[in-house]
Amino acid sequence: MWLLLASQVRIAITDPRDPDARYCLRSYFEELGRRFDSGFDPAQSLSASDEEMTLPDGLLLVANTQGSPVGCGALKLHPETRIAEVKRMWASSDVRGLGLGRRILKRLAEEAIIRGMQTLRLETNRSLAEARRLYETAGFVEVEAFNSEQYAHHWFERNLTT
């Protein structure tokens, strides 16, 4: 059923306080809590607050199909350095394998370019092997740690100007 609906997924900039956004962010946090060896506490992680995910400071994309939220991804924008940070990438297990994560990541890159960013950065945990594969196949290169995210084991960058 989801395969037939994959083309019907709508991805839109959404207020982080919207119920669909809250559902996605809560689901993201719950999944990280289950998958990380040490659990996950958003209060101990680097911030991606509602304000940081709202223009002009950033944005949140929410993917929806048949009226149900099925994924999200955010940007924190840093115009002074022309760097955008990818945060809160999540896709429901119901739609994994259909390319939704790749679509969200592509749209985040497009939104960053529109806003004058030259570099995308992100970090991820070693427990998220499928995320690492996605980033590597989407043109990200593993780099030295650029922040102190306690849950991260891998840091990636992608040049948006080439």
Disulfide bonds with the S-S distance in Angstrom:
none
